[in-house]
Amino acid sequence: MRLLRSTDLALRVLMRLAVAGGSTPTTRDVAADMQVPYTHLAKVVAELQHMGLLDARRGRGGGLSLTEQGRTASVGAVARAFEGTGDVVDCEGGPTPCPLNSACRLRGALRRAQEAFFASLDPLTVADVSAEPTGPLLLEIARMT
């Protein structure tokens, strides 16, 4: 299964903030660290803030920080939130819908596979995936930029 770019960015932002310690990097700092466009990351940060997973403060002394809810957030729940609840394949979209639509068994199998994928991520928290050896590497990447 392939994740949306926004899902990937959301998980990496949360992981980066999980190892930030007392620092509060700005969205621009994190975008530079991750080598992604600021505009893309700003949208992801806004959604993560709306979900209550991070705090974003503007102005002098501002920046991003992970909330306790963000630290204990399930990776599966974050992925579900960003991926949405749509089907893996679009059977009804486009100018010519799939002729198997009324009797297709594949769509249900793909939906179950998608849920199994998310379910395998549910037990993992942001803190889990940010622990060693990942955490120190994330900090090293931040120092290099």
Contacts in CASP RR format, 6 or more apart in sequence:
PFRMAT RR
TARGET T0000
AUTHOR 0000-0000-0000
METHOD contacts of the structure
MODEL  1
MRLLRSTDLALRVLMRLAVAGGSTPTTRDVAADMQVPYTHLAKVVAELQH
MGLLDARRGRGGGLSLTEQGRTASVGAVARAFEGTGDVVDCEGGPTPCPL
NSACRLRGALRRAQEAFFASLDPLTVADVSAEPTGPLLLEIARMT
1 88 0 8 1.000
1 113 0 8 1.000
1 114 0 8 1.000
1 117 0 8 1.000
3 79 0 8 1.000
3 82 0 8 1.000
3 83 0 8 1.000
4 82 0 8 1.000
4 83 0 8 1.000
5 40 0 8 1.000
6 40 0 8 1.000
6 43 0 8 1.000
6 44 0 8 1.000
6 47 0 8 1.000
6 82 0 8 1.000
7 78 0 8 1.000
7 79 0 8 1.000
7 82 0 8 1.000
7 83 0 8 1.000
9 34 0 8 1.000
9 36 0 8 1.000
9 40 0 8 1.000
9 41 0 8 1.000
9 44 0 8 1.000
10 44 0 8 1.000
10 47 0 8 1.000
10 48 0 8 1.000
10 78 0 8 1.000
10 82 0 8 1.000
11 75 0 8 1.000
11 78 0 8 1.000
11 79 0 8 1.000
11 126 0 8 1.000
11 129 0 8 1.000
12 34 0 8 1.000
13 30 0 8 1.000
13 34 0 8 1.000
13 41 0 8 1.000
13 44 0 8 1.000
13 45 0 8 1.000
13 48 0 8 1.000
13 54 0 8 1.000
13 64 0 8 1.000
14 48 0 8 1.000
14 53 0 8 1.000
14 54 0 8 1.000
14 66 0 8 1.000
14 70 0 8 1.000
14 73 0 8 1.000
14 78 0 8 1.000
14 126 0 8 1.000
14 130 0 8 1.000
15 126 0 8 1.000
15 129 0 8 1.000
15 130 0 8 1.000
15 134 0 8 1.000
15 135 0 8 1.000
15 138 0 8 1.000
16 25 0 8 1.000
16 30 0 8 1.000
16 33 0 8 1.000
16 34 0 8 1.000
16 138 0 8 1.000
16 142 0 8 1.000
17 25 0 8 1.000
17 30 0 8 1.000
17 54 0 8 1.000
17 64 0 8 1.000
17 65 0 8 1.000
17 66 0 8 1.000
18 66 0 8 1.000
18 71 0 8 1.000
18 126 0 8 1.000
18 127 0 8 1.000
18 130 0 8 1.000
18 135 0 8 1.000
19 130 0 8 1.000
19 135 0 8 1.000
19 136 0 8 1.000
19 138 0 8 1.000
19 139 0 8 1.000
20 64 0 8 1.000
20 65 0 8 1.000
20 66 0 8 1.000
22 65 0 8 1.000
24 57 0 8 1.000
24 61 0 8 1.000
24 62 0 8 1.000
24 63 0 8 1.000
24 64 0 8 1.000
24 65 0 8 1.000
25 33 0 8 1.000
25 63 0 8 1.000
25 64 0 8 1.000
25 142 0 8 1.000
26 62 0 8 1.000
26 63 0 8 1.000
26 64 0 8 1.000
27 38 0 8 1.000
27 41 0 8 1.000
27 42 0 8 1.000
27 45 0 8 1.000
27 56 0 8 1.000
27 63 0 8 1.000
27 64 0 8 1.000
28 38 0 8 1.000
29 142 0 8 1.000
30 41 0 8 1.000
30 45 0 8 1.000
30 64 0 8 1.000
31 37 0 8 1.000
31 38 0 8 1.000
31 40 0 8 1.000
31 41 0 8 1.000
31 42 0 8 1.000
32 145 0 8 1.000
33 141 0 8 1.000
33 142 0 8 1.000
33 145 0 8 1.000
34 41 0 8 1.000
35 145 0 8 1.000
45 54 0 8 1.000
45 56 0 8 1.000
45 64 0 8 1.000
46 56 0 8 1.000
47 81 0 8 1.000
47 82 0 8 1.000
48 54 0 8 1.000
49 55 0 8 1.000
49 56 0 8 1.000
51 78 0 8 1.000
51 81 0 8 1.000
52 67 0 8 1.000
52 69 0 8 1.000
52 70 0 8 1.000
53 66 0 8 1.000
53 67 0 8 1.000
53 69 0 8 1.000
53 70 0 8 1.000
53 73 0 8 1.000
53 78 0 8 1.000
53 126 0 8 1.000
54 64 0 8 1.000
54 65 0 8 1.000
54 66 0 8 1.000
54 67 0 8 1.000
54 70 0 8 1.000
55 64 0 8 1.000
55 65 0 8 1.000
55 66 0 8 1.000
55 67 0 8 1.000
56 63 0 8 1.000
56 64 0 8 1.000
57 63 0 8 1.000
57 65 0 8 1.000
66 126 0 8 1.000
70 126 0 8 1.000
71 125 0 8 1.000
71 126 0 8 1.000
71 127 0 8 1.000
72 125 0 8 1.000
72 126 0 8 1.000
72 127 0 8 1.000
73 125 0 8 1.000
73 126 0 8 1.000
74 121 0 8 1.000
74 122 0 8 1.000
74 123 0 8 1.000
74 124 0 8 1.000
74 125 0 8 1.000
75 121 0 8 1.000
75 122 0 8 1.000
75 124 0 8 1.000
75 125 0 8 1.000
75 126 0 8 1.000
75 128 0 8 1.000
75 129 0 8 1.000
76 118 0 8 1.000
76 119 0 8 1.000
76 121 0 8 1.000
76 122 0 8 1.000
76 124 0 8 1.000
77 122 0 8 1.000
78 126 0 8 1.000
79 118 0 8 1.000
79 121 0 8 1.000
80 118 0 8 1.000
83 118 0 8 1.000
87 107 0 8 1.000
87 110 0 8 1.000
87 111 0 8 1.000
88 110 0 8 1.000
88 111 0 8 1.000
88 113 0 8 1.000
88 114 0 8 1.000
89 106 0 8 1.000
89 107 0 8 1.000
89 110 0 8 1.000
91 97 0 8 1.000
91 98 0 8 1.000
91 100 0 8 1.000
91 101 0 8 1.000
91 104 0 8 1.000
91 107 0 8 1.000
92 98 0 8 1.000
92 101 0 8 1.000
98 104 0 8 1.000
100 106 0 8 1.000
130 138 0 8 1.000
END
